[in-house]
Amino acid sequence: MSQSTATKVSRLVLGQLGPRFLSNTTGFSRPTTTGMSSAKFASYGVRGWSASAPSVKPSEEEKPKAFATEDGKLIVSYWGVAPPKITKEDGTAWKWNCFRPWESYTPDVSIDVKKHHKPETTMDKFAYWTVQVLKYPTYLFFQERRHMCHAVLLETVAAVPGMVGGMLLHCKSLRRFEQSGGWIKALLEEAENERMHLMTFIEIAKPKWYERALVFANSSRTWTMEVLRTRPAPAIAIDYWRLPPNSTLRDVVFVIRADEAHHRDLNHYASDIQCQGQELKDTPAPIGYH
């Protein structure tokens, strides 16, 4: 845009909007009609009137509404979206915001947890030995005194691959204008399940500031098989996996192990599809496999 054109546009804008924004009058004033036809005055008056803000009181529907949460806090929102009130099957209030009752499930613990994928290709062997080399330093660091801390560390890592894989497939689907065969949802489902594992272990450990200091000083609690058998399962685990009310920490470890075995099968299945020259979008994903 040339300088002369920009100057003309700025003059036109100031000529139209200047009197409205820079004048001291608050109401609508009738402009002078000297040299104006009645048609031009009518159009100018309508245009000027439409640009002014109407002094109309908002109705009751337009006022912001306040909603009370379960903990008694008030949320004021103009949009009228009230927090849902969710209850269990027995009518008691649902206490978890990180997942809903319809997202809970009964895990399949009959899966073969000892099944192993034998590395054959160079990439398989590289991945296998990388994991084998890296696991021994963690064994030495955590040893027998910090099983829960070890579990928390593992779950913070385990929740990443599913989210990253789902995100990459999501971006690929957007850029190439193609569907994903359900693999985006399957991988995000895995990431969410791993995150719930982490939330469960956090609920079990509940580390205080001094306990965190003890962890770094290598003086944390002793977690033995006796503790697993006697300590009750946390409430979040009972609701998420639909466990019996008298479940123990040992039962929680078993269902988490079953979840990990299902993730193992799902990821190896996706890897087999790609290694055989196929596309994930052409093969339906086993959504809800775990």
C-alpha positions as CSV (number, residue, x, y, z in Angstrom):
1,M,0.0,0.0,0.0
2,S,1.4,3.4,-1.0
3,Q,1.8,6.3,1.4
4,S,-0.9,8.4,-0.4
5,T,-3.4,5.5,-0.2
6,A,-2.7,4.9,3.5
7,T,-3.2,8.6,4.2
8,K,-6.6,8.6,2.4
9,V,-7.7,5.4,4.3
10,S,-6.7,6.9,7.7
11,R,-8.5,10.2,6.9
12,L,-11.6,8.2,6.0
13,V,-11.5,6.1,9.2
14,L,-11.0,9.2,11.4
15,G,-13.7,11.1,9.6
16,Q,-16.2,8.3,10.3
17,L,-15.2,7.2,13.8
18,G,-13.5,10.3,15.2
19,P,-16.7,12.1,16.2
20,R,-18.0,9.0,18.0
21,F,-14.9,8.2,20.0
22,L,-13.5,11.7,20.6
23,S,-16.6,13.7,21.3
24,N,-17.7,14.6,24.8
25,T,-21.4,13.9,24.2
26,T,-22.8,10.6,25.5
27,G,-26.1,10.5,23.7
28,F,-26.9,10.5,20.0
29,S,-26.9,14.0,18.6
30,R,-28.5,14.9,15.3
31,P,-25.9,16.1,12.8
32,T,-26.3,19.2,10.8
33,T,-28.2,18.8,7.5
34,T,-26.6,21.6,5.5
35,G,-25.8,20.3,2.1
36,M,-27.2,16.9,2.9
37,S,-30.1,15.2,1.3
38,S,-32.7,13.6,3.6
39,A,-31.6,10.1,2.3
40,K,-28.0,10.7,3.3
41,F,-29.1,12.0,6.7
42,A,-31.2,9.0,7.3
43,S,-28.4,6.6,6.4
44,Y,-25.9,8.5,8.5
45,G,-28.3,8.6,11.5
46,V,-28.9,4.9,11.4
47,R,-25.3,4.1,11.0
48,G,-24.3,6.4,13.9
49,W,-27.1,5.0,16.1
50,S,-26.1,1.4,15.5
51,A,-22.5,2.1,16.6
52,S,-23.6,3.4,20.0
53,A,-24.0,1.0,22.9
54,P,-27.6,0.5,24.0
55,S,-28.4,1.2,27.6
56,V,-30.5,-1.9,28.2
57,K,-30.3,-3.7,31.5
58,P,-29.3,-7.4,31.1
59,S,-32.0,-9.9,31.7
60,E,-31.8,-12.6,34.4
61,E,-30.7,-15.1,31.8
62,E,-27.7,-13.0,30.8
63,K,-26.3,-12.5,34.3
64,P,-23.4,-14.7,35.4
65,K,-24.5,-17.7,37.4
66,A,-22.8,-19.2,40.4
67,F,-22.4,-23.0,40.9
68,A,-21.2,-24.7,44.0
69,T,-18.6,-27.5,43.7
70,E,-18.5,-30.6,45.8
71,D,-16.0,-29.0,48.2
72,G,-18.2,-25.9,48.7
73,K,-16.4,-23.5,46.4
74,L,-18.3,-21.2,44.1
75,I,-17.7,-20.9,40.4
76,V,-19.2,-17.9,38.7
77,S,-19.7,-18.3,34.9
78,Y,-21.6,-16.3,32.4
79,W,-22.0,-19.4,30.2
80,G,-24.1,-21.4,32.6
81,V,-22.0,-24.6,32.5
82,A,-22.8,-26.3,35.8
83,P,-20.4,-28.9,37.3
84,P,-22.0,-32.4,36.8
85,K,-23.1,-34.2,39.9
86,I,-22.0,-37.8,39.5
87,T,-22.8,-40.7,41.8
88,K,-21.9,-44.3,42.1
89,E,-24.3,-47.2,41.5
90,D,-25.1,-47.2,45.2
91,G,-26.1,-43.5,45.1
92,T,-23.0,-42.2,47.0
93,A,-21.1,-39.2,45.6
94,W,-18.3,-39.8,43.1
95,K,-15.2,-38.3,44.6
96,W,-12.7,-38.5,41.7
97,N,-12.4,-35.7,39.0
98,C,-9.5,-37.5,37.2
99,F,-11.8,-40.2,35.8
100,R,-15.5,-41.0,35.6
101,P,-17.5,-44.1,36.6
102,W,-18.0,-45.1,33.0
103,E,-14.2,-45.1,32.5
104,S,-13.6,-47.7,35.2
105,Y,-13.4,-51.3,34.2
106,T,-12.7,-54.9,35.5
107,P,-9.2,-55.8,34.4
108,D,-8.4,-59.1,32.7
109,V,-5.8,-60.6,35.0
110,S,-5.7,-63.9,33.1
111,I,-3.4,-62.5,30.4
112,D,0.0,-64.2,30.1
113,V,2.4,-61.7,31.8
114,K,5.5,-63.9,31.0
115,K,5.0,-63.7,27.2
116,H,8.1,-62.2,25.6
117,H,8.8,-60.9,22.1
118,K,12.1,-62.4,20.9
119,P,14.3,-59.7,19.4
120,E,15.2,-60.6,15.8
121,T,16.0,-57.5,13.8
122,T,18.8,-55.0,14.6
123,M,16.3,-52.4,15.9
124,D,14.7,-55.0,18.2
125,K,18.0,-56.0,19.6
126,F,19.1,-52.4,20.1
127,A,15.9,-51.6,21.9
128,Y,16.1,-54.7,24.1
129,W,19.7,-54.3,25.2
130,T,19.2,-50.5,25.8
131,V,16.4,-51.4,28.3
132,Q,18.5,-54.1,29.9
133,V,21.5,-51.8,30.4
134,L,19.4,-49.0,31.8
135,K,17.4,-51.0,34.3
136,Y,20.3,-52.1,36.4
137,P,21.3,-48.6,37.6
138,T,17.7,-48.1,38.7
139,Y,17.7,-51.4,40.6
140,L,20.9,-50.3,42.4
141,F,19.5,-46.9,43.2
142,F,16.1,-48.0,44.5
143,Q,17.0,-51.5,45.9
144,E,14.5,-53.0,48.3
145,R,13.7,-49.9,50.4
146,R,11.9,-47.8,47.9
147,H,9.6,-49.9,45.8
148,M,6.8,-47.3,45.7
149,C,9.3,-44.5,44.7
150,H,10.5,-46.8,41.9
151,A,7.0,-47.5,40.8
152,V,6.2,-43.7,40.7
153,L,9.3,-43.1,38.6
154,L,8.4,-45.9,36.1
155,E,4.9,-44.7,35.7
156,T,6.0,-41.1,35.0
157,V,8.0,-42.5,32.1
158,A,5.4,-45.1,30.9
159,A,2.7,-42.5,30.4
160,V,4.8,-40.6,27.8
161,P,5.1,-42.9,24.7
162,G,1.3,-43.4,24.3
163,M,0.7,-39.6,24.4
164,V,3.5,-38.8,22.0
165,G,2.4,-41.5,19.6
166,G,-1.2,-40.4,19.7
167,M,-0.2,-36.8,19.2
168,L,2.0,-37.6,16.2
169,L,-0.7,-39.7,14.6
170,H,-3.1,-36.8,15.3
171,C,-0.9,-34.3,13.5
172,K,-0.3,-36.8,10.6
173,S,-4.1,-37.2,10.2
174,L,-4.6,-33.4,10.1
175,R,-1.7,-32.8,7.6
176,R,-2.5,-35.7,5.3
177,F,-6.3,-35.4,5.6
178,E,-6.7,-39.1,6.5
179,Q,-8.3,-41.1,9.3
180,S,-6.2,-43.0,11.8
181,G,-8.0,-46.3,12.0
182,G,-8.7,-45.6,15.7
183,W,-5.1,-45.7,16.7
184,I,-5.1,-42.2,18.1
185,K,-7.7,-43.1,20.6
186,A,-6.0,-46.4,21.4
187,L,-2.7,-44.8,22.2
188,L,-4.2,-42.0,24.2
189,E,-6.2,-44.6,26.1
190,E,-2.9,-46.3,27.0
191,A,-1.4,-43.0,28.1
192,E,-4.4,-42.3,30.3
193,N,-4.3,-45.8,31.8
194,E,-0.6,-45.3,32.7
195,R,-1.4,-41.9,34.2
196,M,-4.0,-43.6,36.5
197,H,-1.3,-46.1,37.5
198,L,0.8,-43.1,38.6
199,M,-2.2,-41.5,40.5
200,T,-2.7,-44.8,42.3
201,F,0.9,-45.1,43.5
202,I,0.8,-41.4,44.6
203,E,-2.3,-42.2,46.6
204,I,-0.5,-45.1,48.2
205,A,2.8,-43.3,49.0
206,K,1.4,-39.8,49.8
207,P,5.0,-38.6,50.5
208,K,5.4,-35.7,52.9
209,W,8.2,-33.2,52.7
210,Y,10.2,-35.1,55.3
211,E,9.5,-38.4,53.6
212,R,10.8,-37.0,50.3
213,A,14.0,-36.0,52.2
214,L,14.3,-39.5,53.6
215,V,13.9,-40.9,50.1
216,F,16.9,-38.8,48.9
217,A,18.8,-39.9,52.0
218,N,18.1,-43.6,51.2
219,S,16.1,-44.1,54.4
220,S,12.5,-44.5,53.2
221,R,10.0,-47.1,54.3
222,T,10.5,-50.8,53.8
223,W,8.0,-52.3,51.4
224,T,7.9,-56.1,51.7
225,M,5.5,-58.7,50.5
226,E,3.9,-58.6,54.0
227,V,3.0,-55.0,53.4
228,L,1.5,-55.8,50.0
229,R,-0.7,-58.5,51.5
230,T,-1.9,-56.5,54.5
231,R,-2.2,-52.9,53.4
232,P,-5.6,-52.0,52.0
233,A,-5.9,-50.9,48.4
234,P,-6.5,-47.1,48.0
235,A,-10.0,-45.9,47.2
236,I,-9.0,-44.6,43.8
237,A,-7.8,-48.1,42.8
238,I,-11.0,-49.8,44.0
239,D,-13.1,-47.4,42.0
240,Y,-11.0,-47.4,38.9
241,W,-10.5,-51.2,38.6
242,R,-13.8,-52.0,40.3
243,L,-12.0,-54.1,42.9
244,P,-13.8,-55.6,45.9
245,P,-13.9,-53.3,49.0
246,N,-11.5,-55.6,50.9
247,S,-8.8,-55.6,48.2
248,T,-5.2,-55.2,49.2
249,L,-2.1,-53.5,47.7
250,R,-1.2,-56.9,46.3
251,D,-4.4,-57.0,44.2
252,V,-3.5,-53.5,42.9
253,V,-0.1,-54.7,41.8
254,F,-1.6,-57.6,40.0
255,V,-4.1,-55.5,38.0
256,I,-1.4,-53.0,37.1
257,R,0.8,-55.9,35.9
258,A,-2.1,-57.1,33.7
259,D,-2.6,-53.6,32.3
260,E,1.1,-53.5,31.4
261,A,0.8,-56.9,29.6
262,H,-2.0,-55.6,27.5
263,H,0.0,-52.5,26.6
264,R,2.8,-54.8,25.6
265,D,0.6,-56.7,23.2
266,L,-0.9,-53.5,21.7
267,N,2.4,-51.9,21.0
268,H,4.0,-55.0,19.6
269,Y,0.9,-55.4,17.4
270,A,1.3,-51.9,16.1
271,S,5.0,-52.5,15.5
272,D,4.3,-55.7,13.6
273,I,1.9,-53.8,11.3
274,Q,4.4,-51.2,10.4
275,C,7.3,-53.6,10.1
276,Q,5.3,-55.6,7.5
277,G,4.9,-52.5,5.3
278,Q,1.3,-51.8,6.3
279,E,-0.3,-48.6,7.5
280,L,-1.9,-48.2,10.9
281,K,-4.8,-46.4,9.4
282,D,-5.7,-49.5,7.3
283,T,-5.9,-51.8,10.4
284,P,-8.6,-51.2,13.0
285,A,-7.1,-50.4,16.4
286,P,-8.2,-52.7,19.3
287,I,-9.7,-49.8,21.3
288,G,-10.4,-50.8,24.9
289,Y,-8.1,-53.8,24.7
290,H,-7.0,-53.5,28.3
